[in-house]
Amino acid sequence: MPDFISLKIESNIAVTMRDGVTLYADIYRPDSDGPFPTILQRTPYDKSTSMTNTMLDPIRAAKAGFAVVIQDTRGRHMSNGEFYAFRDDINDGYDTVEWAAAQAWSTGRVGMYGASYVGATQWLAAISRPPHLVTIAPTVTASNYHDGWTYQGGAFELGFNMSWTLLQLTLANFKNVSGVQNVPRERRGKLIRDVDNMTEGFEFLPTKDYPGLDSGLAKYYYDWLAHPDFDDYWQALCIEDRHSEIDVPALHFGGWYDIFLGGTIRNYLGMTKSGGSETAKAGQKLVIGPWAHAARASFMSGSRYSGIMADPAAIDVDGIHLRWFDHWLKDEHNGITEEAPVRIFVMGDDAWREEQEWPLARAVETKYYLHSGGKANSKNGDGSLATETPQAEPADVFLYNPADPVPTTGGALCCNPHFAANGAYDQSQVEDRQDVLVYSSPPLENDVEVTGPVTVSLWAATSTRDTDFTAKLVDVCEEGCARNLTDGIIRARYRESMSNPTLLEPGKAYRYDIDLWATSNVFKTGHRIRVEISSSNFPRFDRNTNTGNIIAADTELKPALQTVFHDQQQASYISLQIVPR
């Protein structure tokens, strides 16, 4: 199409769902007869704001010959009905795709795009298999709305869930929510105070009775807390269990510090293996940058500068989207499907690299074992990390007190830069604590690249019937700064199953497998590889009260004496994928 074309923008176009509820959309398209292939975004974040441009500018897309439809999801901003997270996006997604395909300006071929919850609206529509949905382009989104969105390793993702629900879902949509729930307008002032005093909310017990979102402002938040197990409530919405029902190619974008990184990778792998058609299996592409959540235009992740090439604009993320849609919606043979299916940003080298698969076939799984003389407490202790297996070594012991939890310092968080700052930060203050076990390698004699999945296998015992264990991978520079790369948690009762929790026998050693998802980082010569082990990372995750009771209903905080083993019979280690260089 010519560089200078006239556009037609239509606002608040009514789209009626199968149950009679009306949703509203804005449409951007060339001002000509068309028809045009259509790309759809269904967003809870207000179709008229700049957030709708996340990962693709609708003006640029319309100039490229697409009709772009951006719709407020049910109960959000201009659209009618009641918003309840995830619940209605399967049917509403189907209905909207088919409506768009039937319009006179549409060729009948529809793609979808967008980030975070807007990625969820794509996957939820895709499992309903609307006939005219051809492809999707989900960015920084999950594969399972229980593990990897609301919970992780069985622990409630408190910092994210509360900050997101208070601000982006409730306060930003207060007029609509309050009207549907008949909430007095005066409640908005209290909501603002709750946002500004979120630390008090994090500490409120019991968590199920937190008053900041009651009176119908966010019914789903309390339902999340009422369903800590992976039960029928979550299974009905689980994407990764239904990859075989999804028959569309997908362009996946993720970030090494993104809160949904694990789900982004699982969606890519699951669709490649089990997608609903050969076209779907072969039509998967994965791009992972050094980004934290919603890093639309940034070369910073927390306090770390990754270089100009880390900016999404440096690789023209919009252009990648348009080439993807040109191929799948316009049948253009532009070579995008012949390119390497995986593109990753390697931190440390701070450069992009193309790969043929994930995980990398040439990577060598290497176990780095925890070692100490029994005093690995803090970075000043005697903990070490080495590929040699442990022999007869004393265990490390620390006291986890949920009344004084280890504070969160960066990592995979969202959605408040003050109360839930995400990305890479110096962990030195965290590592001064006696309830953080620190294990470090000697200074490296050569660069060591770690690219791939990261897991910790931990042998541990506790004095209580339930507790948590956390793990964090850290890059320690020559000057002593300690930059977090990725972390994880396991709630002990979920060590065997997320659906069927079982409590512990106090004092008995169990093996805990902690999923730290993945990273790509070159530990430079002179740096050290470090692992932190503890029992809390608050408020990123809610505190385990250690009582064995239902945590969301508990007000008692019970200290737990934790013992971490690393001997010949019970070797604890971190598994890293080492890439030959």
ZICOR-V307859 format. One record per backbone hydrogen bond with DSSP energy under -0.5 kcal/mol. CO is the residue of the C=O (numbers start at 1). NH is the residue of the N-H. Records with the same first field share a line. If there is no record, write none. Layout:
CO->NH, NH
This chain:
3->5
6->31
8->10, 29
10->27
12->14
13->25
15->23
17->20
21->17, 23
22->80
23->15
24->72
25->13
26->70
27->10
28->68
29->8
30->32
36->107
37->67
38->111
39->69
40->113
41->43, 71
43->73
46->49
49->52
50->53
51->54
53->56
56->58
57->61
58->62
59->63
60->64
61->66
62->65
65->37
66->68
67->39, 69
68->28, 70
69->41, 71
70->26
71->43
73->76
75->77
76->79
80->75
82->84
84->87, 88
85->87
86->89
88->92
89->93
90->94
91->95
92->96
93->97
94->98
95->99
96->100
97->101
98->102
99->102, 103
100->103
103->106
105->36
108->110
109->38
110->134, 135
111->40
112->137
114->139
115->118
116->119, 120
117->121
118->122
119->123
120->124
121->125
122->126
123->127
125->128, 130
126->129
130->133
132->110, 134
134->249
135->112
136->251
137->114
138->253
139->116
140->116
143->239, 240
145->150
146->148, 149, 151
150->157
151->148, 149
152->155
153->491
155->152
156->158, 542
157->161
158->162
159->163
160->164
161->165
162->166
163->167, 168
164->169
165->170
166->171
167->172
170->173
171->174
173->177
174->178
175->179
176->180
177->181
178->182, 183
184->187
185->188
186->189, 190
187->191
188->192
189->193
190->194
191->195
192->196
193->197
195->198
197->200, 201
198->202
199->203
200->204
201->204
206->209
207->210
210->213
211->214
213->218
214->217
216->219
218->221, 222
219->223
220->224
221->225
222->226
223->227
224->227
229->231
231->234, 235
232->236
234->237, 238
235->238
239->242
240->243
242->245
243->246, 276
245->247
246->276
249->136
250->252, 285
252->287
253->140
254->289
255->258
257->293
258->261
260->264
261->265
262->266
263->267
264->268
265->269
266->270
267->271
268->272
269->273
270->274
271->275
277->281
278->282
279->283
283->250
285->252
286->343
287->254
288->345
289->256
291->257
292->295
294->296
295->298
299->306
301->304, 424
304->301, 306
307->310
308->311
311->314, 315
312->315, 317
313->316
316->320
317->321
318->322
319->323
320->324
321->325
322->326
323->327
324->328
325->329, 330
326->330, 332
327->331
332->334
335->338, 339
341->286
342->355
343->288
344->346, 353
345->347
346->350, 351
347->349, 522
351->346
353->344
355->342
360->363
362->580
363->365
364->578
366->368, 576
367->369
368->574
369->386
371->384
375->382
376->438
378->381
383->440
384->371
386->369
391->393, 568
396->564
398->400, 562
399->401
400->402, 560
401->404
402->405
406->538
411->413, 423
416->420
418->421
423->411
424->303
425->484
427->431
429->432
430->433
431->379
433->436
436->378
437->533
439->531
440->385
444->526
448->450, 523
449->451, 579
450->521
452->519
454->516
455->575
456->458, 514
457->573
458->460, 512
459->565
460->510
461->563
462->507
465->504
467->492
469->490
470->534
471->488
472->532
473->485, 486
474->476, 530
475->477, 483
476->528
477->480
481->477, 483
482->427, 484
483->475
486->473
488->471
490->469, 492
491->494
492->495
493->502
498->230
504->506
505->508
510->460, 512
512->458, 514
513->515
514->456, 516
516->518
517->454
519->452
520->347
521->450, 523
522->524
523->448
524->527
527->444
528->476
529->441
530->474
531->439
532->472
533->437
534->470
537->541
538->408
539->159
543->545
545->558
546->465
550->553
551->554
552->208
556->558
557->559
560->400, 562
561->463
562->398
563->461, 565
564->396
565->459
570->567
572->370
573->457
574->368, 576
575->455
576->366, 578
577->451, 579
578->364, 580
579->449
